[in-house]
Amino acid sequence: MTDSADSPSFRLAYVPGVTPAKWVRIWRERLPDTPLTLLQVTPAEASDVLRDRTADAAFVRLPVDRTVFSAIPLYTEATVVVVPKDHLITAAEEITLDDLADEVVLHPLDDVIGWEQPPGEAAFERPATTEDAIELVASNIGVLVVPQSLARLHHRRDLTYRTVVDAPRSDIALSWPEEATTDLVEDLIGIVRGRTVNSTRGRAQQAPAKETKEAKERQPRKAQPGGAPRNSAGGRAGGGAKSGGAGRRGTGGGKPRRRS
């Protein structure tokens, strides 16, 4: 968010599971005079902080309201099931939703998968948060299906996870209010898309202006190979046109005499 024309700053929100460290580092290298403030928000809060301009942009989970926000998809996460380390599921490297048919599958209120119909058997009560659901998995109350980054975020030594190959996946995107596509937002877009400094849009790196014809004419002319620079009349600088016999060996026009 720009506080003033003289002291700009930028606020970047992100949801749990997203690790913005790499992009933040590049921002601070390229825009050292523009402070970047990070704001961690829940998936439900992400749209609100963009609407009320608490944040200028955010790393969010899709979908977003495309009538209000612009979004650039960045990557898609694998979906995993979190289970105790001694669970039968751990015998396989990958599983399918059918393998969860007889399991109690916890469905927290902050779920980000967006199921049409969650797999397995429903728990007696929905946990309030993913973190609460992780505690229930550790207590052998059920299993939990989440994006892989959330399984890593809530890692415990007594739990592990396996990929669910046919489960819906979660897409991470950079989003911002469409009507607030500022120069600093363009700078961030360039960073997350991997543009180099010279190709980054916005004010971080301006392309040099093209040289005008008049400026070229004012520059000293380069010397021709093997001689002095030519003047505007086509002769050599400092000298005029050649005389008829100037520059020839000897005084006559014949061949040089042989040595005996």
Accessible surface in RSA format (square Angstrom, percent):
REM  Atomic radii and reference values for relative SASA: ProtOr
REM  Chains: A
REM  Algorithm: Lee & Richards
REM  Probe-radius: 1.40
REM  Slices: 20
REM RES _ NUM      All-atoms   Total-Side   Main-Chain    Non-polar    All polar
REM                ABS   REL    ABS   REL    ABS   REL    ABS   REL    ABS   REL
RES MET A   1    53.45  27.7  50.94  33.7   2.51   6.0  27.63  23.5  25.83  34.2
RES THR A   2    77.61  55.2  51.61  52.3  26.00  62.0  37.50  50.4  40.11  60.6
RES ASP A   3    97.71  68.4  62.72  62.4  34.99  82.7  27.40  64.5  70.30  70.1
RES SER A   4    50.46  42.6  40.52  54.1   9.95  22.9  46.06  98.1   4.40   6.2
RES ALA A   5   102.68  94.4  63.36  97.8  39.32  89.4  71.25 100.3  31.42  83.2
RES ASP A   6   139.59  97.8 107.50 107.0  32.09  75.9  34.55  81.3 105.04 104.8
RES SER A   7    63.99  54.1  56.79  75.8   7.20  16.6  48.13 102.5  15.87  22.2
RES PRO A   8    28.77  21.0  26.68  24.3   2.09   7.6  26.68  22.0   2.09  13.0
RES SER A   9    16.17  13.7  16.17  21.6   0.00   0.0  12.15  25.9   4.02   5.6
RES PHE A  10     1.78   0.9   1.78   1.1   0.00   0.0   1.78   1.1   0.00   0.0
RES ARG A  11    99.20  41.7  99.20  50.6   0.00   0.0   6.88   9.4  92.32  55.9
RES LEU A  12     0.56   0.3   0.56   0.4   0.00   0.0   0.56   0.4   0.00   0.0
RES ALA A  13     0.00   0.0   0.00   0.0   0.00   0.0   0.00   0.0   0.00   0.0
RES TYR A  14    39.33  18.4  39.33  22.4   0.00   0.0   6.83   5.1  32.50  40.1
RES VAL A  15     0.55   0.4   0.55   0.5   0.00   0.0   0.55   0.5   0.00   0.0
RES PRO A  16    31.93  23.3  31.21  28.4   0.72   2.6  31.30  25.8   0.62   3.9
RES GLY A  17    15.06  18.6   0.00   N/A  15.06  18.6   4.65  12.8  10.41  23.3
RES VAL A  18     7.40   4.9   0.34   0.3   7.06  17.0   0.34   0.3   7.06  19.2
RES THR A  19   103.61  73.7  87.90  89.1  15.72  37.5  59.21  79.5  44.40  67.1
RES PRO A  20    10.67   7.8  10.67   9.7   0.00   0.0  10.67   8.8   0.00   0.0
RES ALA A  21    63.55  58.4  54.09  83.5   9.46  21.5  60.04  84.6   3.51   9.3
RES LYS A  22   130.38  63.6 123.56  75.8   6.82  16.2  71.26  64.1  59.12  63.0
RES TRP A  23    36.99  14.8  36.41  17.6   0.57   1.3  30.24  16.1   6.75  10.9
RES VAL A  24     8.45   5.6   8.13   7.4   0.32   0.8   8.40   7.3   0.05   0.1
RES ARG A  25   122.54  51.5 117.19  59.7   5.35  12.7  62.22  85.0  60.32  36.6
RES ILE A  26    26.98  15.4  26.98  20.1   0.00   0.0  26.98  19.4   0.00   0.0
RES TRP A  27     0.13   0.1   0.13   0.1   0.00   0.0   0.13   0.1   0.00   0.0
RES ARG A  28   130.04  54.6 121.16  61.8   8.89  21.2  48.68  66.5  81.37  49.3
RES GLU A  29   114.66  65.8  83.84  63.4  30.82  73.4  47.08  91.1  67.58  55.2
RES ARG A  30    55.21  23.2  32.85  16.7  22.36  53.2  16.24  22.2  38.97  23.6
RES LEU A  31    20.09  11.2  16.31  11.7   3.78   9.5  19.24  13.5   0.85   2.3
RES PRO A  32   100.14  73.0  67.80  61.8  32.34 117.6  71.85  59.3  28.30 175.9
RES ASP A  33   128.29  89.9 108.38 107.9  19.91  47.1  39.16  92.2  89.13  88.9
RES THR A  34    12.82   9.1  10.64  10.8   2.18   5.2   0.01   0.0  12.81  19.4
RES PRO A  35    80.95  59.0  70.27  64.1  10.68  38.8  80.95  66.8   0.00   0.0
RES LEU A  36    12.08   6.7   0.68   0.5  11.40  28.7   0.68   0.5  11.40  30.7
RES THR A  37    70.37  50.0  66.52  67.4   3.85   9.2  45.68  61.4  24.69  37.3
RES LEU A  38    69.14  38.5  43.63  31.2  25.51  64.1  43.73  30.7  25.41  68.4
RES LEU A  39    61.02  34.0  59.15  42.3   1.87   4.7  61.02  42.9   0.00   0.0
RES GLN A  40   103.35  57.8  77.06  56.3  26.28  62.6  20.24  43.1  83.11  63.0
RES VAL A  41     9.16   6.0   5.51   5.0   3.65   8.8   9.16   8.0   0.00   0.0
RES THR A  42    63.26  45.0  63.26  64.1   0.00   0.0  60.19  80.9   3.07   4.6
RES PRO A  43    46.14  33.6  31.38  28.6  14.76  53.7  32.14  26.5  14.00  87.0
RES ALA A  44    87.60  80.5  60.70  93.7  26.90  61.2  73.49 103.5  14.12  37.4
RES GLU A  45    78.58  45.1  78.43  59.3   0.15   0.4  26.23  50.7  52.35  42.7
RES ALA A  46     3.87   3.6   3.87   6.0   0.00   0.0   3.87   5.4   0.00   0.0
RES SER A  47    33.85  28.6  32.63  43.5   1.22   2.8  11.89  25.3  21.96  30.8
RES ASP A  48    79.26  55.5  76.92  76.6   2.34   5.5  22.75  53.5  56.51  56.4
RES VAL A  49    17.42  11.5  17.42  15.8   0.00   0.0  17.42  15.1   0.00   0.0
RES LEU A  50     1.75   1.0   1.75   1.3   0.00   0.0   1.75   1.2   0.00   0.0
RES ARG A  51   118.86  49.9  94.18  48.0  24.68  58.8  51.09  69.8  67.77  41.1
RES ASP A  52    94.51  66.2  64.58  64.3  29.93  70.8  45.31 106.6  49.19  49.1
RES ARG A  53    92.97  39.0  92.09  46.9   0.89   2.1  44.43  60.7  48.54  29.4
RES THR A  54    49.18  35.0  44.46  45.1   4.71  11.2  32.02  43.0  17.15  25.9
RES ALA A  55     0.15   0.1   0.00   0.0   0.15   0.3   0.02   0.0   0.13   0.3
RES ASP A  56    27.12  19.0  22.31  22.2   4.81  11.4   5.77  13.6  21.36  21.3
RES ALA A  57     0.00   0.0   0.00   0.0   0.00   0.0   0.00   0.0   0.00   0.0
RES ALA A  58     0.20   0.2   0.20   0.3   0.00   0.0   0.20   0.3   0.00   0.0
RES PHE A  59     0.02   0.0   0.00   0.0   0.02   0.1   0.00   0.0   0.02   0.1
RES VAL A  60     4.49   3.0   4.49   4.1   0.00   0.0   4.49   3.9   0.00   0.0
RES ARG A  61    20.45   8.6   7.45   3.8  13.01  31.0   7.19   9.8  13.26   8.0
RES LEU A  62    46.66  26.0  29.10  20.8  17.56  44.1  29.39  20.6  17.27  46.5
RES PRO A  63   129.40  94.3 110.30 100.6  19.10  69.4 113.01  93.3  16.39 101.9
RES VAL A  64    23.00  15.1   5.70   5.2  17.29  41.7  12.85  11.2  10.15  27.5
RES ASP A  65    60.61  42.5  47.21  47.0  13.40  31.7  26.98  63.5  33.63  33.5
RES ARG A  66   138.94  58.3 119.38  60.9  19.56  46.6  52.67  72.0  86.27  52.3
RES THR A  67   119.69  85.1  88.16  89.4  31.52  75.1  85.05 114.2  34.64  52.4
RES VAL A  68    55.75  36.7  48.69  44.1   7.06  17.0  52.61  45.7   3.14   8.5
RES PHE A  69     1.50   0.8   0.80   0.5   0.70   1.8   0.80   0.5   0.70   2.0
RES SER A  70    24.43  20.6  21.79  29.1   2.64   6.1  11.53  24.6  12.90  18.1
RES ALA A  71     9.83   9.0   0.01   0.0   9.81  22.3   0.01   0.0   9.81  26.0
RES ILE A  72    20.88  11.9  20.15  15.0   0.73   1.8  20.88  15.0   0.00   0.0
RES PRO A  73    89.18  65.0  71.46  65.1  17.72  64.4  71.70  59.2  17.48 108.6
RES LEU A  74    44.25  24.6  10.12   7.2  34.12  85.8  13.85   9.7  30.39  81.8
RES TYR A  75    88.80  41.5  75.28  42.8  13.53  35.2  76.82  57.7  11.98  14.8
RES THR A  76    73.71  52.4  47.42  48.1  26.29  62.7  25.64  34.4  48.07  72.7
RES GLU A  77    14.30   8.2   9.73   7.4   4.57  10.9  12.25  23.7   2.05   1.7
RES ALA A  78    25.63  23.6  20.07  31.0   5.56  12.6  20.11  28.3   5.52  14.6
RES THR A  79     1.20   0.9   0.08   0.1   1.12   2.7   0.00   0.0   1.20   1.8
RES VAL A  80     0.15   0.1   0.15   0.1   0.00   0.0   0.15   0.1   0.00   0.0
RES VAL A  81     0.00   0.0   0.00   0.0   0.00   0.0   0.00   0.0   0.00   0.0
RES VAL A  82     5.82   3.8   5.82   5.3   0.00   0.0   5.82   5.1   0.00   0.0
RES VAL A  83     0.00   0.0   0.00   0.0   0.00   0.0   0.00   0.0   0.00   0.0
RES PRO A  84    12.75   9.3  12.75  11.6   0.00   0.0  12.75  10.5   0.00   0.0
RES LYS A  85   120.17  58.6 103.23  63.3  16.94  40.3  57.69  51.9  62.48  66.6
RES ASP A  86   129.78  90.9  96.56  96.1  33.22  78.6  50.56 119.0  79.22  79.0
RES HIS A  87    37.75  20.6  29.57  20.6   8.17  20.9  27.04  27.9  10.70  12.5
RES LEU A  88   160.68  89.5 149.21 106.7  11.47  28.8 152.59 107.2   8.09  21.8
RES ILE A  89    16.21   9.2   9.85   7.3   6.36  15.3  16.13  11.6   0.08   0.2
RES THR A  90    30.60  21.8  19.79  20.1  10.80  25.7   6.02   8.1  24.57  37.1
RES ALA A  91   100.65  92.5  54.23  83.7  46.42 105.6  66.82  94.1  33.83  89.6
RES ALA A  92    42.33  38.9  36.17  55.8   6.16  14.0  42.16  59.4   0.17   0.5
RES GLU A  93   140.83  80.9 129.44  97.9  11.39  27.1  61.10 118.2  79.72  65.1
RES GLU A  94   106.95  61.4  90.03  68.1  16.91  40.3  21.51  41.6  85.44  69.8
RES ILE A  95     7.89   4.5   4.63   3.4   3.26   7.8   7.89   5.7   0.00   0.0
RES THR A  96    50.55  36.0  50.55  51.2   0.00   0.0  44.48  59.7   6.07   9.2
RES LEU A  97    44.23  24.6  40.80  29.2   3.43   8.6  40.95  28.8   3.27   8.8
RES ASP A  98   120.51  84.4 107.68 107.2  12.83  30.3  27.80  65.4  92.71  92.5
RES ASP A  99    77.58  54.3  55.47  55.2  22.11  52.3  16.82  39.6  60.76  60.6
RES LEU A 100     0.00   0.0   0.00   0.0   0.00   0.0   0.00   0.0   0.00   0.0
RES ALA A 101    58.77  54.0  44.59  68.8  14.18  32.3  48.57  68.4  10.20  27.0
RES ASP A 102   129.62  90.8 108.44 107.9  21.18  50.1  32.82  77.2  96.80  96.5
RES GLU A 103    42.64  24.5  41.18  31.2   1.46   3.5   2.56   4.9  40.08  32.7
RES VAL A 104    48.57  32.0  45.59  41.3   2.98   7.2  45.59  39.6   2.98   8.1
RES VAL A 105     5.92   3.9   2.96   2.7   2.96   7.1   2.96   2.6   2.96   8.0
RES LEU A 106     4.82   2.7   0.59   0.4   4.23  10.6   0.59   0.4   4.23  11.4
RES HIS A 107    42.98  23.5  41.42  28.8   1.56   4.0  30.51  31.4  12.47  14.5
RES PRO A 108     1.53   1.1   1.53   1.4   0.00   0.0   1.53   1.3   0.00   0.0
RES LEU A 109   114.95  64.0  86.87  62.1  28.08  70.6  87.24  61.3  27.71  74.6
RES ASP A 110    53.48  37.5  40.60  40.4  12.88  30.5  31.35  73.8  22.13  22.1
RES ASP A 111    34.91  24.5   9.66   9.6  25.25  59.7   5.62  13.2  29.29  29.2
RES VAL A 112    30.35  20.0   8.75   7.9  21.60  52.0  15.87  13.8  14.48  39.3
RES ILE A 113    13.76   7.8   0.39   0.3  13.37  32.2   0.66   0.5  13.10  35.5
RES GLY A 114    62.51  77.1   0.00   N/A  62.51  77.1  39.76 109.1  22.75  50.9
RES TRP A 115    38.49  15.4  11.00   5.3  27.49  64.5   6.95   3.7  31.54  51.2
RES GLU A 116   181.66 104.3 141.69 107.2  39.96  95.1  62.77 121.4 118.88  97.1
RES GLN A 117   142.77  79.8 128.24  93.7  14.53  34.6  55.80 118.8  86.97  66.0
RES PRO A 118    36.36  26.5  31.50  28.7   4.86  17.7  31.50  26.0   4.86  30.2
RES PRO A 119    19.11  13.9   5.51   5.0  13.60  49.4  16.57  13.7   2.54  15.8
RES GLY A 120    31.89  39.3   0.00   N/A  31.89  39.3   1.71   4.7  30.18  67.6
RES GLU A 121    93.87  53.9  88.73  67.1   5.13  12.2  33.89  65.5  59.98  49.0
RES ALA A 122    95.23  87.6  63.35  97.8  31.88  72.5  68.70  96.7  26.54  70.3
RES ALA A 123    27.43  25.2   7.90  12.2  19.53  44.4  10.31  14.5  17.12  45.4
RES PHE A 124   211.27 105.7 170.67 105.7  40.60 105.7 179.68 108.9  31.59  90.4
RES GLU A 125   129.12  74.1 116.93  88.5  12.19  29.0  42.76  82.7  86.36  70.5
RES ARG A 126   109.25  45.9  95.42  48.6  13.83  32.9  49.08  67.1  60.17  36.5
RES PRO A 127    11.35   8.3   0.04   0.0  11.31  41.1  11.29   9.3   0.06   0.4
RES ALA A 128    57.03  52.4  46.26  71.4  10.77  24.5  46.59  65.6  10.44  27.7
RES THR A 129    54.41  38.7  54.41  55.2   0.00   0.0  51.76  69.5   2.65   4.0
RES THR A 130    10.11   7.2  10.02  10.2   0.09   0.2   5.70   7.7   4.41   6.7
RES GLU A 131   106.20  61.0 105.03  79.5   1.17   2.8  19.97  38.6  86.23  70.4
RES ASP A 132    63.90  44.8  61.55  61.3   2.35   5.6  15.73  37.0  48.17  48.0
RES ALA A 133     0.00   0.0   0.00   0.0   0.00   0.0   0.00   0.0   0.00   0.0
RES ILE A 134     5.96   3.4   5.96   4.4   0.00   0.0   5.96   4.3   0.00   0.0
RES GLU A 135    89.15  51.2  88.09  66.6   1.06   2.5  36.59  70.8  52.55  42.9
RES LEU A 136    59.49  33.1  59.49  42.6   0.00   0.0  59.49  41.8   0.00   0.0
RES VAL A 137     0.00   0.0   0.00   0.0   0.00   0.0   0.00   0.0   0.00   0.0
RES ALA A 138    24.86  22.9   3.68   5.7  21.18  48.2   4.33   6.1  20.53  54.4
RES SER A 139    71.61  60.5  47.23  63.0  24.37  56.2  26.61  56.7  44.99  63.0
RES ASN A 140   113.90  78.5  84.15  81.3  29.75  71.6  27.26  65.6  86.64  83.7
RES ILE A 141    90.97  51.8  78.09  58.2  12.88  31.0  80.99  58.3   9.98  27.1
RES GLY A 142    11.08  13.7   0.00   N/A  11.08  13.7   9.06  24.9   2.02   4.5
RES VAL A 143     2.71   1.8   2.71   2.5   0.00   0.0   2.71   2.4   0.00   0.0
RES LEU A 144     0.31   0.2   0.31   0.2   0.00   0.0   0.31   0.2   0.00   0.0
RES VAL A 145     3.73   2.5   1.00   0.9   2.73   6.6   1.00   0.9   2.73   7.4
RES VAL A 146     5.48   3.6   5.48   5.0   0.00   0.0   5.48   4.8   0.00   0.0
RES PRO A 147     0.37   0.3   0.24   0.2   0.13   0.5   0.37   0.3   0.00   0.0
RES GLN A 148    42.86  24.0  42.86  31.3   0.00   0.0   4.88  10.4  37.99  28.8
RES SER A 149    20.57  17.4  15.43  20.6   5.13  11.8  17.42  37.1   3.15   4.4
RES LEU A 150    10.17   5.7   9.80   7.0   0.36   0.9   9.83   6.9   0.34   0.9
RES ALA A 151     6.42   5.9   0.43   0.7   6.00  13.6   0.78   1.1   5.64  15.0
RES ARG A 152   151.21  63.5 135.97  69.3  15.24  36.3  46.29  63.3 104.92  63.6
RES LEU A 153    92.47  51.5  62.36  44.6  30.11  75.7  70.03  49.2  22.44  60.4
RES HIS A 154    39.74  21.7  30.62  21.3   9.12  23.3  22.62  23.3  17.12  19.9
RES HIS A 155   123.36  67.4  97.44  67.7  25.92  66.3  69.24  71.4  54.12  63.0
RES ARG A 156    78.73  33.1  72.56  37.0   6.17  14.7  29.45  40.3  49.28  29.9
RES ARG A 157   212.98  89.4 203.06 103.5   9.92  23.6  74.01 101.2 138.97  84.2
RES ASP A 158    63.49  44.5  53.04  52.8  10.45  24.7  43.94 103.4  19.55  19.5
RES LEU A 159     6.93   3.9   4.78   3.4   2.14   5.4   4.82   3.4   2.11   5.7
RES THR A 160    34.39  24.5  27.57  28.0   6.82  16.3  14.36  19.3  20.03  30.3
RES TYR A 161    61.94  28.9  56.05  31.9   5.88  15.3  39.92  30.0  22.02  27.1
RES ARG A 162    47.21  19.8  45.17  23.0   2.05   4.9   5.35   7.3  41.86  25.4
RES THR A 163    37.02  26.3  35.80  36.3   1.23   2.9   9.91  13.3  27.12  41.0
RES VAL A 164     3.29   2.2   0.00   0.0   3.29   7.9   0.00   0.0   3.29   8.9
RES VAL A 165    66.90  44.0  47.16  42.7  19.74  47.6  47.77  41.5  19.12  51.9
RES ASP A 166    78.84  55.2  52.51  52.3  26.32  62.2  39.52  93.0  39.31  39.2
RES ALA A 167     8.14   7.5   0.00   0.0   8.14  18.5   0.42   0.6   7.72  20.4
RES PRO A 168    58.76  42.8  45.72  41.7  13.05  47.4  58.36  48.2   0.40   2.5
RES ARG A 169   133.12  55.9 108.34  55.2  24.78  59.0  25.50  34.9 107.61  65.2
RES SER A 170     5.14   4.3   0.83   1.1   4.31   9.9   4.27   9.1   0.87   1.2
RES ASP A 171    52.12  36.5  50.68  50.4   1.44   3.4   5.58  13.1  46.54  46.4
RES ILE A 172     0.02   0.0   0.02   0.0   0.00   0.0   0.02   0.0   0.00   0.0
RES ALA A 173     0.00   0.0   0.00   0.0   0.00   0.0   0.00   0.0   0.00   0.0
RES LEU A 174     0.00   0.0   0.00   0.0   0.00   0.0   0.00   0.0   0.00   0.0
RES SER A 175     0.01   0.0   0.01   0.0   0.00   0.0   0.00   0.0   0.01   0.0
RES TRP A 176    13.75   5.5  13.75   6.7   0.00   0.0  13.75   7.3   0.00   0.0
RES PRO A 177     5.05   3.7   5.05   4.6   0.00   0.0   5.05   4.2   0.00   0.0
RES GLU A 178    98.50  56.6  89.65  67.8   8.85  21.1  28.35  54.8  70.15  57.3
RES GLU A 179   152.66  87.6 111.13  84.1  41.54  98.9  52.24 101.0 100.43  82.0
RES ALA A 180    19.36  17.8  12.94  20.0   6.42  14.6  17.88  25.2   1.48   3.9
RES THR A 181    62.37  44.4  34.78  35.3  27.59  65.8  29.07  39.0  33.30  50.3
RES THR A 182    63.39  45.1  55.53  56.3   7.86  18.7  60.46  81.2   2.93   4.4
RES ASP A 183    66.70  46.7  61.77  61.5   4.92  11.6   4.13   9.7  62.57  62.4
RES LEU A 184     6.27   3.5   6.04   4.3   0.23   0.6   6.04   4.2   0.23   0.6
RES VAL A 185     1.25   0.8   1.25   1.1   0.00   0.0   1.25   1.1   0.00   0.0
RES GLU A 186    44.44  25.5  44.44  33.6   0.00   0.0  12.45  24.1  31.99  26.1
RES ASP A 187     1.11   0.8   1.11   1.1   0.00   0.0   0.59   1.4   0.51   0.5
RES LEU A 188     0.83   0.5   0.83   0.6   0.00   0.0   0.83   0.6   0.00   0.0
RES ILE A 189     9.05   5.1   9.05   6.7   0.00   0.0   9.05   6.5   0.00   0.0
RES GLY A 190     0.00   0.0   0.00   N/A   0.00   0.0   0.00   0.0   0.00   0.0
RES ILE A 191     5.64   3.2   1.26   0.9   4.39  10.6   1.89   1.4   3.76  10.2
RES VAL A 192    17.83  11.7   0.00   0.0  17.83  43.0   0.00   0.0  17.83  48.4
RES ARG A 193   132.85  55.8  98.00  50.0  34.85  83.0  33.04  45.2  99.81  60.5
RES GLY A 194    60.68  74.8   0.00   N/A  60.68  74.8  34.05  93.4  26.63  59.7
RES ARG A 195    43.00  18.1  35.08  17.9   7.92  18.8  23.39  32.0  19.61  11.9
RES THR A 196    86.94  61.8  82.99  84.1   3.95   9.4  77.92 104.7   9.02  13.6
RES VAL A 197    68.92  45.4  66.96  60.6   1.96   4.7  67.07  58.3   1.86   5.0
RES ASN A 198   126.67  87.4 101.40  98.0  25.27  60.8  26.58  64.0 100.09  96.7
RES SER A 199    61.66  52.1  42.51  56.7  19.16  44.1  47.71 101.6  13.96  19.6
RES THR A 200     6.26   4.5   1.24   1.3   5.01  11.9   1.24   1.7   5.01   7.6
RES ARG A 201   144.93  60.9 138.55  70.6   6.38  15.2  40.74  55.7 104.19  63.1
RES GLY A 202    24.16  29.8   0.00   N/A  24.16  29.8   8.54  23.4  15.62  35.0
RES ARG A 203   123.62  51.9 105.80  53.9  17.82  42.4  48.35  66.1  75.28  45.6
RES ALA A 204    30.40  27.9   3.63   5.6  26.77  60.9   7.02   9.9  23.37  61.9
RES GLN A 205    68.46  38.3  58.45  42.7  10.01  23.8   4.83  10.3  63.63  48.3
RES GLN A 206   122.18  68.3 106.63  77.9  15.54  37.0  53.39 113.7  68.78  52.2
RES ALA A 207    88.47  81.3  60.52  93.4  27.94  63.6  65.35  92.0  23.12  61.2
RES PRO A 208   124.52  90.7  99.67  90.9  24.85  90.3 111.32  91.9  13.20  82.0
RES ALA A 209   100.60  92.5  64.53  99.6  36.07  82.0  74.40 104.8  26.20  69.4
RES LYS A 210   193.95  94.6 171.33 105.1  22.63  53.9 120.56 108.5  73.40  78.2
RES GLU A 211    86.58  49.7  58.46  44.2  28.12  66.9  33.17  64.2  53.41  43.6
RES THR A 212    77.66  55.2  69.70  70.7   7.95  19.0  70.78  95.1   6.87  10.4
RES LYS A 213   150.07  73.2 141.17  86.6   8.90  21.2  86.36  77.7  63.71  67.9
RES GLU A 214   104.86  60.2 103.56  78.3   1.30   3.1  51.20  99.0  53.66  43.8
RES ALA A 215    25.58  23.5  23.43  36.2   2.15   4.9  23.97  33.7   1.62   4.3
RES LYS A 216   120.49  58.8 108.73  66.7  11.76  28.0  51.98  46.8  68.51  73.0
RES GLU A 217   117.44  67.4  88.48  66.9  28.96  69.0  41.07  79.4  76.37  62.4
RES ARG A 218   182.76  76.7 148.66  75.8  34.10  81.2  76.66 104.8 106.09  64.3
RES GLN A 219    95.04  53.1  85.44  62.4   9.60  22.9  27.41  58.3  67.63  51.3
RES PRO A 220   125.55  91.5  99.71  90.9  25.84  93.9 111.89  92.4  13.66  84.9
RES ARG A 221   170.86  71.7 147.81  75.3  23.06  54.9  46.87  64.1 123.99  75.1
RES LYS A 222   185.16  90.3 169.66 104.1  15.49  36.9 119.00 107.1  66.15  70.5
RES ALA A 223    64.02  58.9  38.05  58.7  25.97  59.1  38.05  53.6  25.97  68.8
RES GLN A 224    82.32  46.0  79.01  57.7   3.31   7.9  10.80  23.0  71.52  54.2
RES PRO A 225   131.93  96.2  97.65  89.0  34.28 124.6 109.94  90.8  21.99 136.7
RES GLY A 226    91.68 113.1   0.00   N/A  91.68 113.1  46.10 126.5  45.57 102.1
RES GLY A 227    29.53  36.4   0.00   N/A  29.53  36.4  16.81  46.1  12.72  28.5
RES ALA A 228    44.93  41.3  34.14  52.7  10.80  24.6  40.34  56.8   4.60  12.2
RES PRO A 229    53.22  38.8  53.22  48.5   0.00   0.0  53.22  43.9   0.00   0.0
RES ARG A 230   102.38  43.0  96.03  49.0   6.35  15.1  31.68  43.3  70.70  42.8
RES ASN A 231    61.03  42.1  47.25  45.7  13.78  33.2  28.96  69.7  32.07  31.0
RES SER A 232   116.28  98.3  75.34 100.6  40.94  94.3  47.09 100.3  69.20  96.9
RES ALA A 233    94.13  86.5  53.33  82.3  40.80  92.8  65.09  91.7  29.04  76.9
RES GLY A 234    45.33  55.9   0.00   N/A  45.33  55.9  32.33  88.7  13.00  29.1
RES GLY A 235    22.56  27.8   0.00   N/A  22.56  27.8  20.84  57.2   1.72   3.8
RES ARG A 236   102.57  43.1 101.12  51.5   1.45   3.5  46.52  63.6  56.05  34.0
RES ALA A 237    49.45  45.5  31.94  49.3  17.51  39.8  33.39  47.0  16.06  42.5
RES GLY A 238    92.23 113.7   0.00   N/A  92.23 113.7  46.71 128.2  45.53 102.0
RES GLY A 239    44.67  55.1   0.00   N/A  44.67  55.1  37.35 102.5   7.32  16.4
RES GLY A 240    63.67  78.5   0.00   N/A  63.67  78.5  39.75 109.1  23.92  53.6
RES ALA A 241   104.50  96.1  65.06 100.4  39.44  89.7  72.25 101.7  32.25  85.4
RES LYS A 242   182.46  89.0 149.45  91.7  33.01  78.6  98.64  88.8  83.82  89.3
RES SER A 243    71.64  60.5  54.08  72.2  17.56  40.4  53.80 114.6  17.84  25.0
RES GLY A 244    72.12  88.9   0.00   N/A  72.12  88.9  47.27 129.7  24.85  55.6
RES GLY A 245    48.76  60.1   0.00   N/A  48.76  60.1  26.08  71.6  22.68  50.8
RES ALA A 246    60.66  55.8  34.20  52.8  26.46  60.2  44.99  63.4  15.66  41.5
RES GLY A 247    86.68 106.9   0.00   N/A  86.68 106.9  44.02 120.8  42.65  95.5
RES ARG A 248   163.38  68.6 139.05  70.9  24.33  57.9  46.93  64.1 116.45  70.6
RES ARG A 249   221.28  92.9 198.16 101.0  23.13  55.1  78.80 107.7 142.48  86.4
RES GLY A 250    68.63  84.6   0.00   N/A  68.63  84.6  39.16 107.5  29.47  66.0
RES THR A 251   155.22 110.4 112.27 113.8  42.95 102.4  88.06 118.3  67.16 101.5
RES GLY A 252    48.84  60.2   0.00   N/A  48.84  60.2  36.27  99.5  12.57  28.2
RES GLY A 253    72.09  88.9   0.00   N/A  72.09  88.9  25.37  69.6  46.73 104.7
RES GLY A 254    68.64  84.6   0.00   N/A  68.64  84.6  39.32 107.9  29.32  65.7
RES LYS A 255   195.96  95.6 168.65 103.5  27.31  65.0 114.43 103.0  81.53  86.8
RES PRO A 256   114.04  83.1  89.24  81.3  24.81  90.2 100.89  83.3  13.15  81.7
RES ARG A 257   229.43  96.3 198.73 101.3  30.70  73.1  82.30 112.5 147.13  89.2
RES ARG A 258   232.29  97.5 201.31 102.6  30.98  73.8  78.28 107.0 154.01  93.3
RES ARG A 259   232.96  97.8 201.51 102.7  31.45  74.9  77.88 106.4 155.08  94.0
RES SER A 260   162.63 137.4  86.17 115.0  76.46 176.1  89.04 189.6  73.59 103.1
END  Absolute sums over single chains surface
CHAIN  1 A    16772.1      12776.8       3995.3       8760.3       8011.7
END  Absolute sums over all chains
TOTAL         16772.1      12776.8       3995.3       8760.3       8011.7
